[in-house]
Amino acid sequence: MDPILLDLGYIQIHWYSIFLFIAFLIGGTIILKEAERFKIPEDFMINYFFFLLPFSIIGARLYYVIFNWDYYSLYKSEIFKIWEGGLAIHGGILFGLIWTIIYCTKWKVSKLRMLDILVVGLIIGQAIGRWGNFFNQEAYGNETTFQFLKSLYLPKFIIEGMNINGIYYHPTFLYESLFCLIGFIILLIVRRGKYIKIGQITAIYLIWYGIGRFFIESLRTDSLMFNDFRIARIVSILMFIIGVLMFIVRGSKSRFEDRYNDMENIDEIIY
C-alpha cells in the first residue's frame, strides 16, 4: 500500500492529506448548510472555521505527540510531519471545543447550539478521515486471517491493504469509519425531531462515538497508553458519561422548551 498519491520530486501529495481535505470539505459544507438554516451569517461561520481547523489539527497532533513523547523526544523534526499520520481525534475534539467556547462567548452565541450544528459534520468527517489511516497502514487491529477478512465480504483491495509484512490485521479503521457513518445517519434523523432539545444532538454524538471507540480501541495495536491503560478507552468512558448526563438534563425541560428546531429560539448575531 503506497501512502503517496503523487510524487513530484520536490513535493509529495499523501493520501492521508487528501482524505483529510475531503473530510473537512464535506463536513464543513454540511455544517454551513445547517448554520444557514438558522440564519447564522456565513461570514460568522467562515471566521469560525478559519481558526477551528488549524486549532483542531494542532490539538490532534499535540495530543498524539505528548503520548508518544519517548519517540518524538528523540526525533523532534518529525513532530511537524502530520502528512505521515499521527493525529489523535480526541485532541482535535478537545481543542475544537475550546475554540468553540471562546468564539461563542465572544459573540454571545449559544455554545450548545453551535456544538449541535458542528457534531453532524464532525462525525461524517471522521468517517472519511479514517480512510487516510488505511493508506498509511495505521490504526489497524490485532492479527487475523485471510479467511476471516474474506468472510466479511470486504473488497479485495481492503483485504490486501490489511496484509502488512505477510500478516493480516483487523481493519479497525473500517470498523470505525462505518460506525461513524451510521452515527451520521442517526444524527441527521434525530436533529429533525420536533422535540429534540438544544444540546441533545451533541449528547447523542458523545454517547455514540464513546461506545464505538471504546470497543474498537480494544482491537487496536497502536493505542496511546498511560501506564497500562488505553487513553482512548478512558476518554470514551468520559464521553459516554457526559453524553448521558447531558441528554438527561437537557431532556428534563418542558417538551416545548429549548427545542433545537424552534426557529423563534435563535440568537441574533450582529456580526
Residue pairs with C-beta under 8 A, 6 or more apart in sequence:
1 134
1 135
1 137
1 160
1 161
2 135
3 14
3 15
3 16
3 84
3 135
3 136
3 137
4 12
4 13
4 14
4 15
5 13
5 14
5 15
5 18
6 12
6 13
7 13
12 83
14 83
14 84
14 135
14 136
15 131
15 132
15 135
15 136
16 83
16 84
16 85
16 132
16 133
16 135
16 136
17 83
17 132
18 132
19 128
19 129
19 131
19 132
19 135
20 87
20 129
20 132
22 128
23 124
23 125
23 126
23 128
23 129
24 53
24 125
26 121
26 124
26 125
26 128
27 121
27 122
27 124
27 125
27 128
28 49
28 121
29 121
30 120
30 121
30 124
31 45
31 117
31 118
31 120
31 121
32 42
32 45
34 117
34 120
34 121
34 191
35 42
35 44
35 45
35 117
36 42
38 113
38 117
38 263
38 266
39 266
40 117
40 269
41 269
41 271
43 271
44 107
44 269
44 271
48 100
48 103
51 99
51 103
52 96
52 99
52 100
52 103
55 95
55 96
55 98
55 99
56 92
56 93
56 95
56 96
56 99
57 82
57 87
57 92
58 95
59 91
59 92
59 93
59 94
59 95
59 96
59 98
60 87
60 88
60 89
60 91
60 92
60 95
61 79
61 82
61 86
61 87
61 88
61 91
62 91
62 95
63 88
63 90
63 91
63 92
63 94
63 224
64 86
64 87
64 88
64 91
64 224
65 72
65 79
65 86
67 88
67 224
67 225
67 226
67 231
68 86
68 224
72 78
72 79
78 84
84 136
85 132
85 133
85 136
85 138
88 224
89 126
89 129
90 231
90 232
90 235
93 122
96 118
96 122
97 115
100 111
100 114
100 115
100 118
101 111
103 109
103 114
104 110
104 111
104 114
105 111
107 269
107 271
108 267
109 267
109 269
110 198
110 267
112 198
112 199
112 202
112 250
113 198
113 260
113 266
113 267
115 199
115 201
115 202
116 191
116 198
116 199
116 200
116 201
116 202
116 260
119 187
119 201
119 202
119 205
120 184
120 187
120 188
120 191
120 201
120 205
122 205
123 180
123 183
123 184
123 187
123 205
123 208
123 209
124 180
124 181
124 184
126 176
126 177
126 180
126 209
127 176
127 177
127 178
127 180
127 181
127 184
128 177
130 139
130 173
130 174
130 176
130 177
130 180
131 173
131 177
133 139
133 140
133 173
134 158
134 161
134 171
134 173
134 174
135 161
137 161
137 164
138 173
138 222
139 172
139 173
139 176
139 220
139 222
140 162
140 164
140 169
140 170
140 171
140 172
140 173
140 220
140 221
140 222
141 169
141 170
141 171
141 172
141 175
141 219
141 220
141 221
142 169
142 170
142 219
142 221
143 167
143 168
143 169
144 162
144 168
144 169
144 170
145 168
146 159
146 163
146 168
148 168
149 158
149 159
149 162
149 168
149 171
150 159
154 171
154 174
158 171
158 174
159 168
161 171
162 168
162 169
162 170
162 171
169 221
170 219
172 216
172 219
172 220
175 216
175 219
176 212
176 213
176 216
179 208
179 212
179 216
180 209
180 212
183 205
183 208
183 209
183 212
186 204
186 208
187 201
187 204
187 205
187 208
190 196
190 200
190 201
190 204
191 201
191 260
191 261
192 261
193 260
193 261
194 259
194 261
195 255
195 256
195 259
196 259
196 260
196 261
197 250
197 251
197 253
197 257
197 258
197 259
197 260
198 250
198 258
198 259
198 260
198 265
199 246
199 250
199 258
200 246
200 247
200 250
200 251
200 260
201 260
202 243
202 246
203 242
203 243
203 244
203 246
203 247
203 250
204 243
204 247
205 243
206 239
206 240
206 242
206 243
206 246
207 239
207 240
207 243
207 244
207 247
208 243
209 236
209 239
210 236
210 237
210 238
210 239
210 240
210 243
211 236
211 240
213 232
213 233
213 235
213 236
213 239
214 232
214 233
214 236
214 237
214 240
217 223
217 230
217 232
217 233
217 236
218 230
218 233
220 230
220 232
223 230
223 231
223 232
223 233
224 230
224 231
224 232
225 231
226 234
250 258
258 265
259 265
